[in-house]
Amino acid sequence: MANTMRGSRMGTTSYETDGGLFAPRALTTYVCDQGHQVTMPFSAEADEIPDSWPCACGATGMLVGAAQNAPVKQKHLRTHWDMLLERRTVKDLEGLLKERLEVLRRPRKSA
């Protein structure tokens, strides 16, 4: 069985479109901190257009005309120390530390 390649004849077939219409587009412009502008086409029917787009310089461009959202305040992460202080007072912890140090400082019995 021979390997064959399928193709078309040269010059007889056009691969251009038949004059079909493209979907409607909306151009959006992004500007980075260094003043570079990036224009991207999105569908006019797009539900969500991103607020930021990467610029060629490596920075992030922000959508022109978009409201600048305030940074979201992050919740403070509770540490082990914070959770410990919810259960005991510092005075109680100092007492426990004193007891444990006394146990550790006692001389060991020889076997």
Secondary structure, 3 states (H helix, E strand, C coil): CCCCCCCCCCCCCCCCCCCCCCCCEEEEEEECCCCCEEEEEEECCCCCCCCEEECCCCCEEEECCCCCCCCCCCCCCCCHHHHHHHHCCHHHHHHHHHHHHHHHHCCCCCC
